[in-house]
Structure formats: structure tokens, C-alpha cells
Amino acid sequence: MQTNFTPEQLKDPAIARSNEVLRACVHCGFCTATCPTYQILGDELDSPRGRIYLIKDMLENDRPADEKTVRHIDRCLSCLACMTTCPSGVHYMHLVDHAREYIEKTYRRPWDERALRWVLARVLPYPMRFRVALLGARIARPFRRLVPDARLRAMLDMAPARIPPVSRNDDPQVFAARGPRRMRVALMTGCAQRALNTDINDATIRLLRRLGAEVVIARGQGCCGALTHHMGKTAESHASAAANIRAWSAEMAGEGLDAIVINTSGCGTTVKDYGHMFRNDAGLADQAAAVAAIARDVSEVLVQLGLPDGPPRPERVAYHAACSLQHGQKIKSHPKDLLKAAGFAVVEPSDSHLCCGSAGTYNLMQPEISQQLKARKVRTLEARAPDIIAAGNIGCMMQIGSGTEVPVVHTVELLDWATGGPRPRALDNG
């Protein structure tokens, strides 16, 4: 794609990077075939190619974002299926992230949108605040039909039937390996996941220790920054990321780390991009790159440690591939291979490359489109007649779980169970 940025514009590192991305696009349209919003809405501007044209026009002309551009960019899930299918290697993620930052700086949203985004940015990344909000949502849910805004109704629907107690395993500490230590890793405990489902981190710690890993919960770590990053709130997202970089760098400089383990794939995609996010930060660029270099999805670490083969099990598991894992991190076979090695019968839904509609806060800010994507994903999963649905991302688990009676369990919980851990509570609670 030909671009016409001025030499002065290209002095801005963000513009220079977007120019590189834009020039890689050859207008082929392959991305439209795998874009969930284009499939649902049928509008070229709701496809990656259409959004690329809008972003190019906005950035080249150095004009404030308009309502039309914002509407179509907001509808993007950032599922990154377009990056998987693109034959030219267009790094759409960096382009749309820049567009969202630009929109946040130049466009004044209606007051209700500003209020909703403000609340989400100041609640979801903080586990205790989120717990209070979930409790409030449970109390208010009987009055759901009186709420006129679909986005607020979606927030009420997000509250689980059971809010788990705080897990002390998420506190800063070190868990010794069972037997000889083969690896020393830091576990990212996350933010929303700590309020919604504490069993995931608990199972991760048990499983890693059982396989010979010493597990560190680093002091000072917190939200990865993805939630605010995808809202274009760069200062807030970078502050969260910087705290993690410093926390893990301290461990790396001390007793050392072989990996930073992440069991929420949406967070993993962001942490692995820290090197890019801080490339122009003289104080943190090197540390950010070093952190990103050893960030690993938990499935990558489990494959490295080697999961013992288990006997065949009766449970039929439908594996849901989170977009952030299969498209963002290009990890497609590890979770399935691990489940099969543990003895589970693994099946996949049709169109497994398509998003479930969770996408961070997308299901709260674009509930109509999100509901359509959820219904399609649940339909394809249930068509495989599974006993259990497995996923590696808390957002996907909440989204799919709200639309099916089939238990939805994190992949790690199943692997922990198969190797001596407790039966996942979700199998009994539904």
C-alpha cells in the first residue's frame, strides 16, 4: 500500500511503525474471510482491510478521529485472525493499537461511553475493586429488565453465581518444587482472573511444582495492562506494564528466572509485546525486552517440562482455542497435545479460528455483536457433544460458560486433575 506521510510525521515512532504496517498491506482481502465482524455485519469497513483504509486516512491527514472511524474501530475485536491469514505479514495489532491511542487523544466520546470506559479502566484491573463490583452486580441482577442500556445489562450478566474467596496463593511468595528443581519460574497471577476464578492459579502452581518447577509470585506485579491498552489509554496501560517489568526484572537479577508463566492468553499476548511497547523508553526498553523474551504461555512451559502420559480417560473434551493464543501467540497444538497426553479424548469445533466474542471488554462495550459470536461458538462446541469444554483464557471461559450448560474448565485444571490434583469444581458446579 502506498503511503504519503511527511518526513515530519515519520519522526514520530508510532507513525513510523504504522507506516511500516500500512506499506505491507497489498489489498488482497484474504483477511475478510476470517474476520468475525465482517462475517456478521457484511460491511467492508468492519473488515481489517476497511479499517486499515480508515486508519491510513486518519493518520496521514493528521486529523482528529471522526464518529464513523471510531465506530468501525470500536467494533474490531482485536482477535488477530487477520494476522494469521494475511500472506503479507501485516502486523495489524500494532496498527489498531496505535489507532485506538490516537482516537483516545483526539476524539471526545459521548458522556455515557466516557463514563463506562472510565469505570472499566478503574475496576477490572484491580481484583478487590472488581470483587466489590461483582457483588454489586449480583445484587442488582434481579432488576436487569429495568436497565435500558445493553452494555450495563451485559455488566450485570458478567457476575458469576459464586464469587470465590481470595486465594492466599496469589500473595507474594515462593513455592518450592516437588523433588529436584528443574526450573525457576514466575507466575503472573493477573487481575480479573483473581476475582472470577481462583482455581486456575491454584491448579497452575500445583501442576508446575509437581513437574519440578519452583514457582515465584513476584512482589509488585499486577495487571498486564491489556485492558487499558486496548482502550487506547496508553499512560495507564504502560504504568501497569512497567510495574510488572520492574517486579520480574528484580527476580531475574536475583535468583534468576527461566520463564514468566502466564495462564491467561490475553495477558500473554500483551506481555510478549512489552519489548515493542517500551522500545522508545530509555529507562525500561532493555528490561522490557528481556521480560518479553522469557514470557511463556503455561502450555509452552508444560511441554518443555514434559507431562507424563496418562491412561485413557472417559471424558470427551472440546478444546476452544482462544484468539489471543492461536492468533496472538501462534500457539495452536500445545494445549491439545497436553490434553491428549493426559488421556482425554479431545475434539475441536468447526471454525475454531473464529472468536467467541469475549475479547477483553468487548462483550461489555459491544454486547450485541458479542452475543451473536457467543451463540455461534457455543453452537459449534455443543455440536461435538463434549462432556467438558476446555479453554486457556478466563474471558473465553466466562463468555462461553454463560451460554452453555456444559462445564467450562481451564486446560490447566484438567491437566492438574489428570496428574494427581483435585477434581475441578466447575465439573460439579456446572
Summary of the structure (lengths in Angstrom):
residues: 430
radius of gyration: 21.2
end to end distance: 49.7
largest distance: 63.9
contacts: 1483
relative contact order: 0.10
helix: 56%
strand: 8%
